[in-house]
Amino acid sequence: MVTLEVDVRGQTCPVPLVECRKALRKASPGDEVVVVGTHPASKKEIPMACESLGLDVLAVEDKGNEWKIRIRR
């Protein structure tokens, strides 16, 4: 298993979702993609998009102004 980290802090829609999808395409089944960002709308959009693709959203963590989303491919 590999963990891919995507840092989209300071980016606004649609950049966080686009970068997340790029990382998911690179990931192999079983790999984990961790997305770190600051845009509030993306914190909701990314998990919804991943669930619609049938991917497992492992966690959505808030850390002050930042959030972290862990996704299993």
Secondary structure as GFF3:
##gff-version 3
##sequence-region A 1 73
A	DSSP	beta_strand	3	8	.	.	.	ID=ss1
A	DSSP	alpha_helix	15	26	.	.	.	ID=ss2
A	DSSP	beta_strand	32	37	.	.	.	ID=ss3
A	DSSP	alpha_helix	40	52	.	.	.	ID=ss4
A	DSSP	beta_strand	56	63	.	.	.	ID=ss5
A	DSSP	beta_strand	66	72	.	.	.	ID=ss6
###
